[in-house]
Amino acid sequence: MKKIILALYLLSSVHAFGQSSKLHDKAIVVDTHGDIMSDQIKSGIDIGERQPGGNFDLIRAKEGGLDVQVFSIWCDASGGFAMANRQIDSLNALAVRHPDMIKLVRTASELKSVVKSNRMAGMIGVEGGHMIENRIENLEALAARGMTYMTLTWNNSTSWASSAYDETFRKDSLKYLGLTDFGKKVIRRMNELGVIVDLSHVGETTFYDAIKTSTKPVMASHSSAYVFNAHQRNLKDDQIKAIAKTGGVVFINFYSGFLDSTYARKQQKFIADHRAELAEFAKNSTRAKAQNEINTKYSQEIYDMRAPFDLLIAHIDHMVKLVGSEHVGLGADYDGAESYPQHLDDVADYPAITEALVKKGFTEKDIKNILGDNFVRLLKANKGK
């Protein structure tokens, strides 16, 4: 009897894998947030070639069936408009070097055409309103260069919008909460330009001010569910519902620290357990190289700290049950953090998500929505084509 049950289980698993593989190949797979360009500028690597490290290159993206990548244009609070343009220049250069692999697009129709040609559709997302340096002309210039969305804040507040970090930890020192009149002007101009308003990273006051101000569907390009982990970067259920009510989409962040409420504690313990050894390594090396040696030596501990794969699926499932599959997508934040779920090492592993959703009983339409159709619809709603 046990042998029969095992055989039936293996047969069903093989069937589920075959079903998910076909569905994954047929679907448009979109990642709305990858922190790739800032690292590329620092390292000078060519992500058109297979890389031994990091989470993204065009070879592994192809293996994972990733059709559309929104490349995050990001710098910390010390940078701005010039750095944004430098990273966009670098992305354009990548497309010129590898025209058979990637083409930059701006609209839903262009996206579909490039995906049909068996190339990656590359897009631009600017992460942080500080990069327009308080000038509408800079917003317009970045839109002209192909900016798909702009995240209103990064961790730092701007002079016109307060961030989640600051609203949580520096609220008493802020001169204002939410959007100023200039901030509302920024959003109105984004709507006119067809630039999607991105509410990842913003504080709750800014969040609801933006919801009230935008006349077009909004997004959270890389945020997860607060119900699983009460982190300021995650979205509460009412926020998820508010985004859905605009016709918008929440794209789930893969970072272990957002998915798993136990991750920070495990990470702190790892650091404490190996602090003395790290200091010893650092005597004869740089801090970064010493940290890499520690991570390599204790790779199993590092792996065990990563969020369980099923927890990512739980975040997706929760949001789908809350607002429907039409308002959920994937915004991995690859190359933007130090830890991702088990079994999701890089962009080659996207098929594992499709397989898990099939096994969980999601319909083909639900899965295609989550993998990419929702983003295409959101893009068209903002761009008009």
C-alpha positions in Angstrom: 0.0 0.0 0.0 2.8 2.4 0.9 4.5 1.7 -2.4 1.3 2.5 -4.3 0.9 5.8 -2.3 4.5 6.7 -3.0 4.1 6.0 -6.7 1.0 8.1 -6.9 2.8 10.9 -5.2 5.7 10.8 -7.6 3.4 10.6 -10.6 1.5 13.7 -9.4 4.7 15.6 -8.8 6.0 14.8 -12.3 2.6 15.9 -13.7 2.7 19.1 -11.7 6.2 19.9 -12.8 5.4 19.3 -16.5 2.3 21.5 -16.2 4.2 24.3 -14.4 7.0 24.1 -16.9 4.7 24.6 -19.9 2.8 27.4 -18.1 6.1 29.2 -17.1 7.3 29.1 -20.7 3.9 30.4 -22.0 3.6 33.2 -19.4 5.2 36.6 -19.5 7.5 36.6 -16.5 8.3 40.1 -15.0 10.5 41.2 -12.1 9.7 44.8 -11.2 12.8 45.5 -9.1 16.4 44.4 -9.6 19.3 46.4 -8.0 21.7 45.5 -10.7 23.0 48.7 -12.3 24.6 50.3 -9.3 26.7 47.1 -8.7 27.6 46.9 -12.4 28.9 50.4 -12.4 31.1 49.7 -9.3 32.4 46.4 -10.6 32.5 47.0 -14.4 31.2 43.4 -15.1 29.3 42.6 -18.2 26.0 41.1 -17.1 25.5 39.9 -20.7 27.9 37.1 -19.7 27.4 34.5 -17.0 28.7 35.7 -13.7 30.0 33.6 -10.9 28.3 35.7 -8.2 25.4 38.0 -7.7 21.8 37.1 -8.6 21.4 38.4 -12.1 22.9 38.1 -15.6 21.2 37.8 -18.9 22.3 34.1 -19.3 20.7 33.0 -16.0 17.7 35.2 -16.7 17.1 33.3 -19.9 17.4 30.0 -18.1 14.8 31.2 -15.6 12.4 32.3 -18.3 12.5 35.9 -17.1 11.0 38.0 -19.9 11.0 41.5 -18.4 13.4 43.1 -15.9 12.8 46.5 -14.5 16.3 47.7 -13.6 16.4 49.8 -10.5 18.3 53.1 -10.9 19.4 53.8 -7.4 21.9 55.7 -5.3 21.9 56.6 -1.6 21.1 60.1 -0.3 24.5 61.5 -1.3 23.8 61.0 -5.1 21.1 62.2 -7.4 20.2 63.2 -11.0 23.7 62.7 -12.4 24.0 59.2 -11.0 20.6 58.3 -12.3 21.7 59.3 -15.8 25.0 57.5 -15.5 23.2 54.2 -14.6 20.8 54.7 -17.5 23.7 55.2 -19.8 25.2 51.9 -18.6 21.9 50.1 -19.2 21.7 51.5 -22.7 25.3 50.4 -23.3 24.3 46.9 -22.2 21.5 46.8 -24.7 23.9 48.0 -27.5 26.4 45.3 -26.6 23.8 42.5 -26.6 21.1 43.4 -29.0 20.2 39.7 -29.5 19.5 39.3 -25.8 17.9 42.5 -24.6 16.1 45.6 -25.8 14.9 48.5 -23.8 11.1 49.2 -24.0 8.7 51.9 -22.7 5.2 50.7 -23.4 3.1 47.5 -23.0 3.0 47.0 -26.8 6.8 47.4 -27.1 7.2 44.9 -24.2 5.1 42.3 -25.9 6.8 42.7 -29.2 10.3 42.2 -27.7 9.2 39.2 -25.6 7.8 37.7 -28.8 11.2 38.1 -30.4 12.7 35.9 -27.7 14.7 38.7 -26.1 14.4 40.3 -22.6 12.5 43.5 -22.4 14.5 45.9 -20.2 12.9 48.8 -18.3 13.9 51.6 -16.0 12.7 52.1 -12.5 14.1 55.1 -10.5 14.3 54.2 -6.8 14.1 57.4 -4.8 12.6 60.8 -5.4 15.8 62.4 -4.1 17.2 61.6 -7.6 15.2 64.4 -9.2 16.8 66.9 -6.8 13.5 68.8 -6.2 13.2 69.7 -9.9 10.2 68.9 -12.1 12.5 69.4 -15.1 14.6 66.5 -13.8 11.5 64.3 -13.4 10.6 65.1 -17.0 14.1 64.4 -18.3 14.2 60.9 -16.6 10.7 60.2 -18.0 12.0 61.2 -21.5 14.8 58.6 -21.0 12.3 55.9 -20.4 11.6 55.9 -16.6 8.7 53.4 -16.0 8.2 54.2 -12.4 9.6 56.3 -9.6 9.7 55.3 -6.0 8.7 58.4 -4.1 11.3 57.9 -1.4 14.1 55.5 -0.6 14.9 55.0 3.1 15.7 58.7 3.2 12.9 61.3 3.1 13.0 64.0 0.5 12.0 67.6 1.2 8.6 66.7 -0.2 7.8 63.1 1.0 8.5 61.2 4.2 9.9 57.7 4.1 8.9 54.6 6.0 12.2 54.6 7.8 12.0 58.1 8.9 8.3 57.9 9.9 9.1 54.9 12.0 12.4 55.9 13.6 12.8 59.7 13.2 9.2 60.9 13.3 9.7 63.5 16.1 12.6 65.1 14.1 10.7 65.4 10.8 9.6 68.8 9.8 6.5 67.3 8.1 4.7 64.0 7.5 3.5 62.8 4.2 3.5 64.8 0.9 4.0 68.5 0.7 2.3 70.6 -2.0 5.4 70.1 -4.1 5.1 66.3 -3.6 1.5 66.3 -4.8 2.7 68.3 -7.8 5.3 65.6 -8.5 2.6 62.9 -8.5 0.3 64.9 -10.7 3.1 65.3 -13.2 4.0 61.6 -13.0 0.4 60.8 -13.9 0.6 63.2 -16.9 3.9 61.6 -18.1 2.7 58.1 -17.7 5.3 57.3 -14.9 3.9 54.8 -12.4 3.7 56.1 -8.8 5.7 53.5 -6.7 4.9 53.4 -3.0 7.5 51.0 -1.7 9.7 52.6 0.9 7.3 55.5 1.7 5.8 56.1 5.2 2.2 55.5 5.9 1.3 59.2 5.8 3.0 59.6 2.4 1.3 56.4 1.3 -2.2 57.6 1.9 -1.5 61.1 0.6 -0.2 59.6 -2.6 -3.2 57.3 -2.9 -5.5 60.3 -2.7 -3.5 62.3 -5.1 -2.8 59.9 -8.0 -5.4 59.6 -10.7 -3.9 56.4 -12.1 -3.2 53.0 -10.7 -0.2 52.8 -8.3 2.3 50.1 -7.4 4.5 48.9 -4.7 7.5 47.6 -6.7 9.1 45.5 -4.0 7.2 45.1 -0.8 5.9 42.2 1.3 3.1 41.5 3.8 3.2 43.1 7.2 1.0 40.4 8.6 3.9 37.9 8.5 6.7 40.4 9.6 6.0 43.7 11.2 8.7 45.5 9.4 8.3 49.2 8.3 9.0 48.2 4.7 6.1 45.8 4.6 2.5 46.7 3.7 -0.4 46.3 6.1 -3.6 44.7 4.8 -5.4 48.1 4.6 -2.5 49.4 2.4 -2.6 46.4 0.2 -6.4 46.9 -0.2 -5.8 50.6 -0.9 -3.4 49.9 -3.8 -5.8 47.3 -5.2 -8.6 49.8 -5.1 -6.7 52.1 -7.5 -6.3 49.2 -9.9 -2.7 48.9 -8.8 -0.4 46.0 -7.9 1.8 44.9 -5.0 5.0 43.1 -6.2 6.4 40.8 -3.5 9.9 41.4 -2.3 12.1 38.2 -1.9 14.4 39.6 0.8 14.6 37.1 3.8 14.6 40.1 6.2 11.1 41.2 4.9 9.6 37.7 4.5 10.7 36.1 7.7 10.2 37.7 11.2 12.9 35.5 12.6 15.6 36.4 10.1 17.0 39.5 11.9 17.4 37.6 15.2 19.2 34.7 13.4 21.4 37.1 11.6 22.4 38.9 14.8 23.2 35.6 16.4 25.4 34.6 13.5 27.3 37.9 13.7 27.8 37.5 17.5 28.9 33.9 17.2 31.6 34.7 14.6 32.6 38.3 15.6 36.0 37.3 17.0 36.9 35.1 14.0 35.8 37.8 11.6 38.1 40.3 13.4 41.0 37.9 13.1 40.4 37.5 9.3 40.1 41.2 8.9 43.6 41.8 10.3 45.1 40.5 7.0 42.4 41.4 4.6 39.6 44.0 3.9 36.5 43.8 5.9 34.5 42.7 2.8 36.9 39.9 2.0 36.9 38.8 5.6 33.1 38.7 5.7 33.2 36.6 2.5 35.6 34.1 4.1 33.3 33.8 7.1 30.3 33.3 4.9 32.0 30.7 2.8 33.3 28.8 5.9 29.9 28.7 7.5 27.8 28.4 4.3 25.4 25.9 5.8 24.6 28.3 8.6 24.0 31.1 6.1 21.7 28.8 4.1 19.8 27.8 7.2 19.1 31.5 8.1 17.5 32.1 4.7 13.7 32.5 4.7 11.8 29.2 3.9 10.7 29.0 0.3 7.2 28.2 1.4 7.0 31.5 3.3 7.4 33.5 0.0 4.5 31.5 -1.4 2.5 32.3 1.8 3.0 36.0 1.3 1.7 35.7 -2.3 -1.2 33.5 -1.2 -2.2 36.0 1.6 -2.3 38.9 -0.8 -4.3 36.9 -3.4 -6.8 35.9 -0.9 -7.0 39.5 0.4 -7.4 41.4 -3.0 -7.4 38.9 -5.8 -4.7 37.6 -8.2 -5.1 40.7 -10.3 -3.2 42.8 -7.8 -0.1 40.7 -6.9 3.2 40.3 -8.7 6.9 39.7 -8.2 9.5 42.3 -7.3 12.5 40.2 -6.2 15.0 42.9 -5.2 17.8 40.7 -6.4 21.3 42.1 -6.0 19.8 44.5 -3.4 20.2 42.4 -0.3 22.3 39.6 1.3 19.7 36.9 1.7 16.9 35.4 -0.3 14.6 32.4 0.3 16.0 28.9 0.1 15.9 27.4 -3.4 15.8 31.0 -4.9 19.5 31.7 -5.4 19.1 33.8 -8.5 17.0 34.7 -11.5 17.4 31.2 -13.0 15.2 29.8 -10.2 11.9 31.6 -11.1 10.3 28.3 -12.4 10.3 27.1 -8.8 7.7 29.8 -8.0 5.4 28.7 -10.9 5.7 25.1 -9.8 4.8 25.9 -6.2 1.7 28.0 -7.3 0.5 25.1 -9.5 0.9 22.7 -6.6 -1.0 25.1 -4.4 -4.0 25.0 -6.8 -3.8 28.4 -8.3 -5.5 28.6 -11.7 -3.6 29.2 -14.9 -5.1 32.7 -15.1 -4.1 33.5 -11.5 -0.5 32.4 -12.1 -0.2 34.3 -15.4 -1.5 37.4 -13.6 1.1 37.1 -10.8 4.0 36.2 -13.1 3.6 39.2 -15.4 0.2 40.0 -16.8 -0.7 42.4 -13.9 2.4 44.5 -14.7 1.6 44.7 -18.4 -1.9 45.9 -17.5 -0.6 48.4 -15.0 1.9 49.7 -17.5 -0.8 50.1 -20.1 -3.1 51.9 -17.6 -0.4 54.5 -16.9 1.1 54.8 -20.4 -2.1 54.4 -22.4 -0.5 52.0 -24.9 
